[in-house]
Amino acid sequence: MRVRANVVLLSQQNLAVTADIELADNVTGALVDLNAATAITQSGGIVTASELVARAGGAIDLQMQNDLGTVAAVTSAAGTIKNRGQGHADCGSVTADDATTVDGITSNLASGDDIYVTGR
């Protein structure tokens, strides 16, 4: 499959309302850029991307059988990062749609912030 377009999902927090990104269906793009004020979760579907960048103010939980090339993720507040894929995925630098570069997978280093990256 040849994927050419980028997919950008952005949620911003307004007052006391949470601003999660919740994936429940397939998302496909050359670059998939997920940027949430709070958490990113996946309850269904598969993310297929040459590059995935996930930025959140809380947990990042992408645990379906995603098909990814290069993955980068960062949390700016307390939250575990979980990513499960169909097979091989590289952890590396990804430049988001807004030109922000995320290097590797990084939590905010709070106690209990674990990082899990697994293949099938």
Backbone as XML, in Angstrom:
<?xml version="1.0"?>
<chain id="A" units="angstrom">
  <residue number="1" name="MET">
    <atom name="N" x="0.842" y="-1.166" z="0.000"/>
    <atom name="CA" x="0.000" y="0.000" z="0.000"/>
    <atom name="C" x="0.889" y="1.231" z="0.000"/>
  </residue>
  <residue number="2" name="ARG">
    <atom name="N" x="0.569" y="2.182" z="-0.866"/>
    <atom name="CA" x="1.313" y="3.428" z="-0.920"/>
    <atom name="C" x="0.473" y="4.535" z="-0.293"/>
  </residue>
  <residue number="3" name="VAL">
    <atom name="N" x="0.987" y="5.109" z="0.771"/>
    <atom name="CA" x="0.257" y="6.140" z="1.511"/>
    <atom name="C" x="0.975" y="7.462" z="1.307"/>
  </residue>
  <residue number="4" name="ARG">
    <atom name="N" x="0.244" y="8.485" z="0.867"/>
    <atom name="CA" x="0.879" y="9.773" z="0.573"/>
    <atom name="C" x="0.418" y="10.919" z="1.449"/>
  </residue>
  <residue number="5" name="ALA">
    <atom name="N" x="-0.799" y="10.893" z="1.936"/>
    <atom name="CA" x="-1.358" y="12.027" z="2.682"/>
    <atom name="C" x="-1.003" y="11.939" z="4.162"/>
  </residue>
  <residue number="6" name="ASN">
    <atom name="N" x="-1.000" y="13.085" z="4.835"/>
    <atom name="CA" x="-0.798" y="13.151" z="6.278"/>
    <atom name="C" x="-2.146" y="13.244" z="6.983"/>
  </residue>
  <residue number="7" name="VAL">
    <atom name="N" x="-2.190" y="12.728" z="8.217"/>
    <atom name="CA" x="-3.379" y="12.831" z="9.057"/>
    <atom name="C" x="-2.965" y="13.548" z="10.334"/>
  </residue>
  <residue number="8" name="VAL">
    <atom name="N" x="-3.647" y="14.643" z="10.665"/>
    <atom name="CA" x="-3.338" y="15.416" z="11.864"/>
    <atom name="C" x="-4.600" y="15.488" z="12.718"/>
  </residue>
  <residue number="9" name="LEU">
    <atom name="N" x="-4.507" y="15.006" z="13.976"/>
    <atom name="CA" x="-5.607" y="15.112" z="14.935"/>
    <atom name="C" x="-5.112" y="15.943" z="16.103"/>
  </residue>
  <residue number="10" name="LEU">
    <atom name="N" x="-5.800" y="17.053" z="16.366"/>
    <atom name="CA" x="-5.398" y="17.997" z="17.410"/>
    <atom name="C" x="-6.578" y="18.227" z="18.339"/>
  </residue>
  <residue number="11" name="SER">
    <atom name="N" x="-6.348" y="18.096" z="19.638"/>
    <atom name="CA" x="-7.381" y="18.455" z="20.614"/>
    <atom name="C" x="-6.783" y="19.461" z="21.580"/>
  </residue>
  <residue number="12" name="GLN">
    <atom name="N" x="-7.560" y="20.478" z="21.899"/>
    <atom name="CA" x="-7.095" y="21.513" z="22.813"/>
    <atom name="C" x="-8.048" y="21.605" z="23.983"/>
  </residue>
  <residue number="13" name="GLN">
    <atom name="N" x="-7.481" y="21.818" z="25.163"/>
    <atom name="CA" x="-8.295" y="21.889" z="26.373"/>
    <atom name="C" x="-8.898" y="23.279" z="26.506"/>
  </residue>
  <residue number="14" name="ASN">
    <atom name="N" x="-10.199" y="23.320" z="26.814"/>
    <atom name="CA" x="-10.910" y="24.569" z="26.995"/>
    <atom name="C" x="-11.531" y="24.564" z="28.384"/>
  </residue>
  <residue number="15" name="LEU">
    <atom name="N" x="-11.055" y="25.416" z="29.258"/>
    <atom name="CA" x="-11.499" y="25.483" z="30.647"/>
    <atom name="C" x="-11.235" y="24.148" z="31.343"/>
  </residue>
  <residue number="16" name="ALA">
    <atom name="N" x="-12.237" y="23.524" z="31.961"/>
    <atom name="CA" x="-12.012" y="22.294" z="32.717"/>
    <atom name="C" x="-12.397" y="21.045" z="31.926"/>
  </residue>
  <residue number="17" name="VAL">
    <atom name="N" x="-12.697" y="21.195" z="30.662"/>
    <atom name="CA" x="-13.110" y="20.062" z="29.833"/>
    <atom name="C" x="-11.870" y="19.297" z="29.372"/>
  </residue>
  <residue number="18" name="THR">
    <atom name="N" x="-11.939" y="17.958" z="29.448"/>
    <atom name="CA" x="-10.801" y="17.182" z="28.962"/>
    <atom name="C" x="-10.758" y="17.245" z="27.448"/>
  </residue>
  <residue number="19" name="ALA">
    <atom name="N" x="-9.594" y="17.025" z="26.908"/>
    <atom name="CA" x="-9.392" y="17.104" z="25.462"/>
    <atom name="C" x="-8.597" y="15.889" z="24.996"/>
  </residue>
  <residue number="20" name="ASP">
    <atom name="N" x="-9.218" y="14.723" z="25.124"/>
    <atom name="CA" x="-8.578" y="13.477" z="24.709"/>
    <atom name="C" x="-8.733" y="13.267" z="23.212"/>
  </residue>
  <residue number="21" name="ILE">
    <atom name="N" x="-7.843" y="12.466" z="22.662"/>
    <atom name="CA" x="-8.039" y="11.887" z="21.344"/>
    <atom name="C" x="-8.327" y="10.421" z="21.588"/>
  </residue>
  <residue number="22" name="GLU">
    <atom name="N" x="-9.480" y="9.944" z="21.112"/>
    <atom name="CA" x="-9.876" y="8.544" z="21.274"/>
    <atom name="C" x="-10.040" y="7.929" z="19.892"/>
  </residue>
  <residue number="23" name="LEU">
    <atom name="N" x="-9.155" y="7.004" z="19.543"/>
    <atom name="CA" x="-9.220" y="6.341" z="18.245"/>
    <atom name="C" x="-10.046" y="5.069" z="18.376"/>
  </residue>
  <residue number="24" name="ALA">
    <atom name="N" x="-11.060" y="4.915" z="17.524"/>
    <atom name="CA" x="-11.911" y="3.725" z="17.558"/>
    <atom name="C" x="-12.020" y="3.079" z="16.182"/>
  </residue>
  <residue number="25" name="ASP">
    <atom name="N" x="-11.384" y="3.677" z="15.171"/>
    <atom name="CA" x="-11.454" y="3.153" z="13.811"/>
    <atom name="C" x="-10.080" y="3.310" z="13.164"/>
  </residue>
  <residue number="26" name="ASN">
    <atom name="N" x="-9.934" y="2.804" z="11.948"/>
    <atom name="CA" x="-8.656" y="2.860" z="11.254"/>
    <atom name="C" x="-8.249" y="4.298" z="10.936"/>
  </residue>
  <residue number="27" name="VAL">
    <atom name="N" x="-6.941" y="4.563" z="11.035"/>
    <atom name="CA" x="-6.349" y="5.836" z="10.638"/>
    <atom name="C" x="-5.132" y="5.499" z="9.788"/>
  </residue>
  <residue number="28" name="THR">
    <atom name="N" x="-5.063" y="6.060" z="8.575"/>
    <atom name="CA" x="-3.976" y="5.752" z="7.654"/>
    <atom name="C" x="-3.404" y="7.038" z="7.085"/>
  </residue>
  <residue number="29" name="GLY">
    <atom name="N" x="-2.082" y="7.170" z="7.129"/>
    <atom name="CA" x="-1.426" y="8.332" z="6.546"/>
    <atom name="C" x="0.066" y="8.132" z="6.463"/>
  </residue>
  <residue number="30" name="ALA">
    <atom name="N" x="0.724" y="8.898" z="5.603"/>
    <atom name="CA" x="2.186" y="8.858" z="5.547"/>
    <atom name="C" x="2.735" y="9.286" z="6.912"/>
  </residue>
  <residue number="31" name="LEU">
    <atom name="N" x="2.207" y="10.415" z="7.423"/>
    <atom name="CA" x="2.488" y="10.890" z="8.771"/>
    <atom name="C" x="1.167" y="10.905" z="9.516"/>
  </residue>
  <residue number="32" name="VAL">
    <atom name="N" x="1.111" y="10.280" z="10.682"/>
    <atom name="CA" x="-0.038" y="10.416" z="11.572"/>
    <atom name="C" x="0.454" y="11.196" z="12.778"/>
  </residue>
  <residue number="33" name="ASP">
    <atom name="N" x="-0.126" y="12.380" z="12.966"/>
    <atom name="CA" x="0.283" y="13.327" z="14.004"/>
    <atom name="C" x="-0.868" y="13.460" z="14.996"/>
  </residue>
  <residue number="34" name="LEU">
    <atom name="N" x="-0.679" y="12.914" z="16.209"/>
    <atom name="CA" x="-1.692" y="12.965" z="17.266"/>
    <atom name="C" x="-1.201" y="13.919" z="18.344"/>
  </residue>
  <residue number="35" name="ASN">
    <atom name="N" x="-1.959" y="14.983" z="18.608"/>
    <atom name="CA" x="-1.539" y="16.002" z="19.565"/>
    <atom name="C" x="-2.720" y="16.320" z="20.471"/>
  </residue>
  <residue number="36" name="ALA">
    <atom name="N" x="-2.708" y="15.782" z="21.706"/>
    <atom name="CA" x="-3.835" y="15.925" z="22.631"/>
    <atom name="C" x="-3.437" y="16.720" z="23.857"/>
  </residue>
  <residue number="37" name="ALA">
    <atom name="N" x="-4.332" y="17.593" z="24.292"/>
    <atom name="CA" x="-4.093" y="18.344" z="25.520"/>
    <atom name="C" x="-4.062" y="17.412" z="26.728"/>
  </residue>
  <residue number="38" name="THR">
    <atom name="N" x="-4.822" y="16.333" z="26.667"/>
    <atom name="CA" x="-4.834" y="15.369" z="27.771"/>
    <atom name="C" x="-4.324" y="14.022" z="27.266"/>
  </residue>
  <residue number="39" name="ALA">
    <atom name="N" x="-5.154" y="13.011" z="27.135"/>
    <atom name="CA" x="-4.681" y="11.658" z="26.807"/>
    <atom name="C" x="-4.983" y="11.262" z="25.370"/>
  </residue>
  <residue number="40" name="ILE">
    <atom name="N" x="-4.239" y="10.258" z="24.890"/>
    <atom name="CA" x="-4.501" y="9.621" z="23.601"/>
    <atom name="C" x="-4.768" y="8.155" z="23.889"/>
  </residue>
  <residue number="41" name="THR">
    <atom name="N" x="-5.938" y="7.653" z="23.451"/>
    <atom name="CA" x="-6.274" y="6.251" z="23.665"/>
    <atom name="C" x="-6.766" y="5.630" z="22.364"/>
  </residue>
  <residue number="42" name="GLN">
    <atom name="N" x="-6.680" y="4.309" z="22.308"/>
    <atom name="CA" x="-7.124" y="3.570" z="21.128"/>
    <atom name="C" x="-7.930" y="2.363" z="21.589"/>
  </residue>
  <residue number="43" name="SER">
    <atom name="N" x="-9.226" y="2.357" z="21.238"/>
    <atom name="CA" x="-10.088" y="1.244" z="21.621"/>
    <atom name="C" x="-10.390" y="0.319" z="20.451"/>
  </residue>
  <residue number="44" name="GLY">
    <atom name="N" x="-10.022" y="0.730" z="19.249"/>
    <atom name="CA" x="-10.278" y="-0.090" z="18.071"/>
    <atom name="C" x="-9.546" y="0.461" z="16.874"/>
  </residue>
  <residue number="45" name="GLY">
    <atom name="N" x="-9.639" y="-0.263" z="15.763"/>
    <atom name="CA" x="-8.991" y="0.167" z="14.536"/>
    <atom name="C" x="-7.494" y="-0.060" z="14.554"/>
  </residue>
  <residue number="46" name="ILE">
    <atom name="N" x="-6.871" y="0.235" z="13.433"/>
    <atom name="CA" x="-5.423" y="0.091" z="13.270"/>
    <atom name="C" x="-4.871" y="1.399" z="12.730"/>
  </residue>
  <residue number="47" name="VAL">
    <atom name="N" x="-3.777" y="1.871" z="13.307"/>
    <atom name="CA" x="-3.066" y="3.030" z="12.772"/>
    <atom name="C" x="-1.999" y="2.497" z="11.822"/>
  </residue>
  <residue number="48" name="THR">
    <atom name="N" x="-2.046" y="2.953" z="10.578"/>
    <atom name="CA" x="-1.063" y="2.570" z="9.567"/>
    <atom name="C" x="-0.355" y="3.843" z="9.129"/>
  </residue>
  <residue number="49" name="ALA">
    <atom name="N" x="0.972" y="3.895" z="9.332"/>
    <atom name="CA" x="1.699" y="5.120" z="9.012"/>
    <atom name="C" x="3.184" y="4.832" z="8.807"/>
  </residue>
  <residue number="50" name="SER">
    <atom name="N" x="3.774" y="5.566" z="7.887"/>
    <atom name="CA" x="5.233" y="5.523" z="7.750"/>
    <atom name="C" x="5.881" y="6.156" z="8.970"/>
  </residue>
  <residue number="51" name="GLU">
    <atom name="N" x="5.243" y="7.234" z="9.480"/>
    <atom name="CA" x="5.717" y="7.917" z="10.682"/>
    <atom name="C" x="4.535" y="8.241" z="11.584"/>
  </residue>
  <residue number="52" name="LEU">
    <atom name="N" x="4.709" y="8.011" z="12.888"/>
    <atom name="CA" x="3.699" y="8.360" z="13.889"/>
    <atom name="C" x="4.362" y="9.237" z="14.935"/>
  </residue>
  <residue number="53" name="VAL">
    <atom name="N" x="3.746" y="10.382" z="15.218"/>
    <atom name="CA" x="4.183" y="11.210" z="16.330"/>
    <atom name="C" x="2.968" y="11.422" z="17.228"/>
  </residue>
  <residue number="54" name="ALA">
    <atom name="N" x="3.133" y="11.116" z="18.521"/>
    <atom name="CA" x="2.055" y="11.261" z="19.500"/>
    <atom name="C" x="2.548" y="12.162" z="20.623"/>
  </residue>
  <residue number="55" name="ARG">
    <atom name="N" x="1.807" y="13.255" z="20.844"/>
    <atom name="CA" x="2.144" y="14.199" z="21.907"/>
    <atom name="C" x="0.918" y="14.379" z="22.771"/>
  </residue>
  <residue number="56" name="ALA">
    <atom name="N" x="1.086" y="14.240" z="24.099"/>
    <atom name="CA" x="-0.074" y="14.316" z="24.981"/>
    <atom name="C" x="0.290" y="14.941" z="26.313"/>
  </residue>
  <residue number="57" name="GLY">
    <atom name="N" x="-0.738" y="15.483" z="26.963"/>
    <atom name="CA" x="-0.595" y="16.003" z="28.313"/>
    <atom name="C" x="-0.881" y="14.935" z="29.353"/>
  </residue>
  <residue number="58" name="GLY">
    <atom name="N" x="-1.010" y="13.696" z="28.921"/>
    <atom name="CA" x="-1.274" y="12.566" z="29.813"/>
    <atom name="C" x="-0.833" y="11.284" z="29.152"/>
  </residue>
  <residue number="59" name="ALA">
    <atom name="N" x="-1.538" y="10.208" z="29.447"/>
    <atom name="CA" x="-1.151" y="8.889" z="28.938"/>
    <atom name="C" x="-1.328" y="8.793" z="27.423"/>
  </residue>
  <residue number="60" name="ILE">
    <atom name="N" x="-0.479" y="7.971" z="26.813"/>
    <atom name="CA" x="-0.602" y="7.597" z="25.403"/>
    <atom name="C" x="-0.757" y="6.087" z="25.390"/>
  </residue>
  <residue number="61" name="ASP">
    <atom name="N" x="-1.915" y="5.622" z="24.916"/>
    <atom name="CA" x="-2.234" y="4.194" z="24.974"/>
    <atom name="C" x="-2.706" y="3.720" z="23.598"/>
  </residue>
  <residue number="62" name="LEU">
    <atom name="N" x="-1.758" y="3.285" z="22.775"/>
    <atom name="CA" x="-2.040" y="2.801" z="21.418"/>
    <atom name="C" x="-1.734" y="1.311" z="21.395"/>
  </residue>
  <residue number="63" name="GLN">
    <atom name="N" x="-2.745" y="0.481" z="21.678"/>
    <atom name="CA" x="-2.482" y="-0.935" z="21.913"/>
    <atom name="C" x="-3.152" y="-1.886" z="20.933"/>
  </residue>
  <residue number="64" name="MET">
    <atom name="N" x="-3.584" y="-1.400" z="19.780"/>
    <atom name="CA" x="-4.083" y="-2.301" z="18.752"/>
    <atom name="C" x="-2.886" y="-2.760" z="17.918"/>
  </residue>
  <residue number="65" name="GLN">
    <atom name="N" x="-3.098" y="-3.611" z="16.955"/>
    <atom name="CA" x="-2.002" y="-4.123" z="16.131"/>
    <atom name="C" x="-1.637" y="-3.108" z="15.044"/>
  </residue>
  <residue number="66" name="ASN">
    <atom name="N" x="-1.061" y="-1.980" z="15.445"/>
    <atom name="CA" x="-0.728" y="-0.893" z="14.542"/>
    <atom name="C" x="0.426" y="-1.262" z="13.626"/>
  </residue>
  <residue number="67" name="ASP">
    <atom name="N" x="0.407" y="-0.700" z="12.415"/>
    <atom name="CA" x="1.423" y="-0.963" z="11.398"/>
    <atom name="C" x="2.190" y="0.334" z="11.183"/>
  </residue>
  <residue number="68" name="LEU">
    <atom name="N" x="3.341" y="0.458" z="11.866"/>
    <atom name="CA" x="4.067" y="1.721" z="11.909"/>
    <atom name="C" x="5.506" y="1.567" z="11.435"/>
  </residue>
  <residue number="69" name="GLY">
    <atom name="N" x="6.019" y="2.629" z="10.835"/>
    <atom name="CA" x="7.429" y="2.688" z="10.455"/>
    <atom name="C" x="8.242" y="3.265" z="11.604"/>
  </residue>
  <residue number="70" name="THR">
    <atom name="N" x="8.338" y="4.588" z="11.680"/>
    <atom name="CA" x="9.068" y="5.266" z="12.759"/>
    <atom name="C" x="8.073" y="5.869" z="13.741"/>
  </residue>
  <residue number="71" name="VAL">
    <atom name="N" x="8.354" y="5.684" z="15.035"/>
    <atom name="CA" x="7.464" y="6.141" z="16.100"/>
    <atom name="C" x="8.212" y="7.107" z="17.013"/>
  </residue>
  <residue number="72" name="ALA">
    <atom name="N" x="7.546" y="8.209" z="17.373"/>
    <atom name="CA" x="8.056" y="9.136" z="18.381"/>
    <atom name="C" x="6.869" y="9.554" z="19.246"/>
  </residue>
  <residue number="73" name="ALA">
    <atom name="N" x="7.094" y="9.659" z="20.554"/>
    <atom name="CA" x="6.008" y="10.019" z="21.467"/>
    <atom name="C" x="6.576" y="10.746" z="22.674"/>
  </residue>
  <residue number="74" name="VAL">
    <atom name="N" x="5.776" y="11.672" z="23.203"/>
    <atom name="CA" x="6.183" y="12.408" z="24.395"/>
    <atom name="C" x="4.948" y="12.794" z="25.203"/>
  </residue>
  <residue number="75" name="THR">
    <atom name="N" x="5.048" y="12.674" z="26.528"/>
    <atom name="CA" x="4.008" y="13.171" z="27.429"/>
    <atom name="C" x="4.581" y="14.337" z="28.218"/>
  </residue>
  <residue number="76" name="SER">
    <atom name="N" x="3.747" y="15.361" z="28.418"/>
    <atom name="CA" x="4.197" y="16.530" z="29.163"/>
    <atom name="C" x="3.683" y="16.535" z="30.592"/>
  </residue>
  <residue number="77" name="ALA">
    <atom name="N" x="2.890" y="15.550" z="30.952"/>
    <atom name="CA" x="2.376" y="15.396" z="32.314"/>
    <atom name="C" x="2.427" y="13.914" z="32.664"/>
  </residue>
  <residue number="78" name="ALA">
    <atom name="N" x="2.021" y="13.562" z="33.865"/>
    <atom name="CA" x="2.069" y="12.168" z="34.284"/>
    <atom name="C" x="1.264" y="11.298" z="33.328"/>
  </residue>
  <residue number="79" name="GLY">
    <atom name="N" x="1.853" y="10.199" z="32.910"/>
    <atom name="CA" x="1.142" y="9.283" z="32.021"/>
    <atom name="C" x="2.057" y="8.233" z="31.444"/>
  </residue>
  <residue number="80" name="THR">
    <atom name="N" x="1.554" y="7.025" z="31.370"/>
    <atom name="CA" x="2.285" y="5.910" z="30.789"/>
    <atom name="C" x="2.172" y="5.976" z="29.276"/>
  </residue>
  <residue number="81" name="ILE">
    <atom name="N" x="3.228" y="5.555" z="28.577"/>
    <atom name="CA" x="3.205" y="5.465" z="27.121"/>
    <atom name="C" x="3.203" y="3.989" z="26.753"/>
  </residue>
  <residue number="82" name="LYS">
    <atom name="N" x="2.178" y="3.562" z="25.974"/>
    <atom name="CA" x="2.094" y="2.178" z="25.514"/>
    <atom name="C" x="1.867" y="2.172" z="24.016"/>
  </residue>
  <residue number="83" name="ASN">
    <atom name="N" x="2.662" y="1.380" z="23.300"/>
    <atom name="CA" x="2.492" y="1.225" z="21.867"/>
    <atom name="C" x="2.707" y="-0.239" z="21.510"/>
  </residue>
  <residue number="84" name="ARG">
    <atom name="N" x="1.730" y="-0.813" z="20.816"/>
    <atom name="CA" x="1.866" y="-2.195" z="20.351"/>
    <atom name="C" x="1.705" y="-2.180" z="18.835"/>
  </residue>
  <residue number="85" name="GLY">
    <atom name="N" x="2.560" y="-2.912" z="18.143"/>
    <atom name="CA" x="2.484" y="-2.938" z="16.692"/>
    <atom name="C" x="2.397" y="-4.343" z="16.142"/>
  </residue>
  <residue number="86" name="GLN">
    <atom name="N" x="2.225" y="-4.427" z="14.820"/>
    <atom name="CA" x="2.148" y="-5.718" z="14.140"/>
    <atom name="C" x="3.509" y="-6.385" z="14.038"/>
  </residue>
  <residue number="87" name="GLY">
    <atom name="N" x="4.534" y="-5.620" z="14.081"/>
    <atom name="CA" x="5.870" y="-6.174" z="13.923"/>
    <atom name="C" x="6.903" y="-5.116" z="14.228"/>
  </residue>
  <residue number="88" name="HIS">
    <atom name="N" x="7.874" y="-4.985" z="13.359"/>
    <atom name="CA" x="8.991" y="-4.070" z="13.551"/>
    <atom name="C" x="8.548" y="-2.616" z="13.389"/>
  </residue>
  <residue number="89" name="ALA">
    <atom name="N" x="8.917" y="-1.779" z="14.327"/>
    <atom name="CA" x="8.753" y="-0.322" z="14.227"/>
    <atom name="C" x="10.013" y="0.307" z="14.808"/>
  </residue>
  <residue number="90" name="ASP">
    <atom name="N" x="10.491" y="1.355" z="14.171"/>
    <atom name="CA" x="11.678" y="2.058" z="14.659"/>
    <atom name="C" x="11.266" y="3.165" z="15.613"/>
  </residue>
  <residue number="91" name="CYS">
    <atom name="N" x="12.003" y="3.299" z="16.697"/>
    <atom name="CA" x="11.843" y="4.423" z="17.611"/>
    <atom name="C" x="12.861" y="5.463" z="17.162"/>
  </residue>
  <residue number="92" name="GLY">
    <atom name="N" x="12.403" y="6.646" z="16.759"/>
    <atom name="CA" x="13.338" y="7.627" z="16.228"/>
    <atom name="C" x="12.762" y="9.025" z="16.242"/>
  </residue>
  <residue number="93" name="SER">
    <atom name="N" x="13.313" y="9.892" z="15.418"/>
    <atom name="CA" x="12.869" y="11.279" z="15.311"/>
    <atom name="C" x="11.775" y="11.391" z="14.261"/>
  </residue>
  <residue number="94" name="VAL">
    <atom name="N" x="10.706" y="12.099" z="14.624"/>
    <atom name="CA" x="9.619" y="12.367" z="13.686"/>
    <atom name="C" x="9.282" y="13.848" z="13.791"/>
  </residue>
  <residue number="95" name="THR">
    <atom name="N" x="9.166" y="14.513" z="12.648"/>
    <atom name="CA" x="8.778" y="15.913" z="12.616"/>
    <atom name="C" x="7.274" y="15.989" z="12.392"/>
  </residue>
  <residue number="96" name="ALA">
    <atom name="N" x="6.592" y="16.624" z="13.336"/>
    <atom name="CA" x="5.141" y="16.759" z="13.283"/>
    <atom name="C" x="4.734" y="17.761" z="12.210"/>
  </residue>
  <residue number="97" name="ASP">
    <atom name="N" x="3.446" y="17.808" z="11.925"/>
    <atom name="CA" x="2.913" y="18.708" z="10.910"/>
    <atom name="C" x="3.198" y="20.173" z="11.225"/>
  </residue>
  <residue number="98" name="ASP">
    <atom name="N" x="3.300" y="20.536" z="12.516"/>
    <atom name="CA" x="3.586" y="21.924" z="12.908"/>
    <atom name="C" x="5.089" y="22.210" z="12.998"/>
  </residue>
  <residue number="99" name="ALA">
    <atom name="N" x="5.914" y="21.319" z="12.449"/>
    <atom name="CA" x="7.375" y="21.432" z="12.381"/>
    <atom name="C" x="8.087" y="21.155" z="13.705"/>
  </residue>
  <residue number="100" name="THR">
    <atom name="N" x="7.372" y="20.691" z="14.725"/>
    <atom name="CA" x="7.990" y="20.274" z="15.982"/>
    <atom name="C" x="8.586" y="18.890" z="15.793"/>
  </residue>
  <residue number="101" name="THR">
    <atom name="N" x="9.847" y="18.718" z="16.191"/>
    <atom name="CA" x="10.485" y="17.416" z="16.090"/>
    <atom name="C" x="10.468" y="16.732" z="17.452"/>
  </residue>
  <residue number="102" name="VAL">
    <atom name="N" x="9.996" y="15.489" z="17.474"/>
    <atom name="CA" x="9.993" y="14.672" z="18.690"/>
    <atom name="C" x="11.012" y="13.569" z="18.475"/>
  </residue>
  <residue number="103" name="ASP">
    <atom name="N" x="11.950" y="13.458" z="19.426"/>
    <atom name="CA" x="13.017" y="12.467" z="19.335"/>
    <atom name="C" x="12.722" y="11.292" z="20.251"/>
  </residue>
  <residue number="104" name="GLY">
    <atom name="N" x="12.451" y="10.132" z="19.676"/>
    <atom name="CA" x="12.267" y="8.923" z="20.456"/>
    <atom name="C" x="10.981" y="8.931" z="21.255"/>
  </residue>
  <residue number="105" name="ILE">
    <atom name="N" x="10.978" y="8.183" z="22.347"/>
    <atom name="CA" x="9.803" y="8.058" z="23.209"/>
    <atom name="C" x="10.197" y="8.504" z="24.606"/>
  </residue>
  <residue number="106" name="THR">
    <atom name="N" x="9.523" y="9.555" z="25.103"/>
    <atom name="CA" x="9.911" y="10.184" z="26.357"/>
    <atom name="C" x="8.702" y="10.476" z="27.228"/>
  </residue>
  <residue number="107" name="SER">
    <atom name="N" x="8.775" y="10.077" z="28.497"/>
    <atom name="CA" x="7.748" y="10.475" z="29.453"/>
    <atom name="C" x="8.249" y="11.720" z="30.171"/>
  </residue>
  <residue number="108" name="ASN">
    <atom name="N" x="7.431" y="12.272" z="31.058"/>
    <atom name="CA" x="7.881" y="13.459" z="31.794"/>
    <atom name="C" x="8.714" y="13.088" z="33.011"/>
  </residue>
  <residue number="109" name="LEU">
    <atom name="N" x="9.054" y="11.800" z="33.140"/>
    <atom name="CA" x="9.928" y="11.272" z="34.189"/>
    <atom name="C" x="9.305" y="11.291" z="35.579"/>
  </residue>
  <residue number="110" name="ALA">
    <atom name="N" x="7.978" y="11.345" z="35.653"/>
    <atom name="CA" x="7.305" y="11.255" z="36.950"/>
    <atom name="C" x="7.345" y="9.815" z="37.442"/>
  </residue>
  <residue number="111" name="SER">
    <atom name="N" x="7.287" y="9.620" z="38.729"/>
    <atom name="CA" x="7.279" y="8.283" z="39.302"/>
    <atom name="C" x="6.090" y="7.498" z="38.760"/>
  </residue>
  <residue number="112" name="GLY">
    <atom name="N" x="6.329" y="6.288" z="38.286"/>
    <atom name="CA" x="5.273" y="5.435" z="37.751"/>
    <atom name="C" x="4.999" y="5.612" z="36.273"/>
  </residue>
  <residue number="113" name="ASP">
    <atom name="N" x="5.682" y="6.551" z="35.630"/>
    <atom name="CA" x="5.517" y="6.742" z="34.190"/>
    <atom name="C" x="6.361" y="5.705" z="33.462"/>
  </residue>
  <residue number="114" name="ASP">
    <atom name="N" x="5.716" y="4.647" z="33.016"/>
    <atom name="CA" x="6.419" y="3.577" z="32.316"/>
    <atom name="C" x="6.236" y="3.732" z="30.823"/>
  </residue>
  <residue number="115" name="ILE">
    <atom name="N" x="7.153" y="3.143" z="30.059"/>
    <atom name="CA" x="7.081" y="3.135" z="28.606"/>
    <atom name="C" x="7.090" y="1.682" z="28.162"/>
  </residue>
  <residue number="116" name="TYR">
    <atom name="N" x="6.071" y="1.287" z="27.376"/>
    <atom name="CA" x="5.963" y="-0.079" z="26.856"/>
    <atom name="C" x="5.866" y="0.002" z="25.332"/>
  </residue>
  <residue number="117" name="VAL">
    <atom name="N" x="6.779" y="-0.654" z="24.637"/>
    <atom name="CA" x="6.720" y="-0.745" z="23.184"/>
    <atom name="C" x="6.896" y="-2.202" z="22.830"/>
  </residue>
  <residue number="118" name="THR">
    <atom name="N" x="5.888" y="-2.787" z="22.176"/>
    <atom name="CA" x="5.940" y="-4.210" z="21.852"/>
    <atom name="C" x="5.489" y="-4.459" z="20.427"/>
  </residue>
  <residue number="119" name="GLY">
    <atom name="N" x="5.992" y="-5.542" z="19.844"/>
    <atom name="CA" x="5.509" y="-6.048" z="18.561"/>
    <atom name="C" x="4.629" y="-7.231" z="18.838"/>
  </residue>
  <residue number="120" name="ARG">
    <atom name="N" x="4.205" y="-7.899" z="17.791"/>
    <atom name="CA" x="3.305" y="-9.030" z="18.039"/>
    <atom name="C" x="4.039" y="-10.242" z="18.524"/>
  </residue>
</chain>
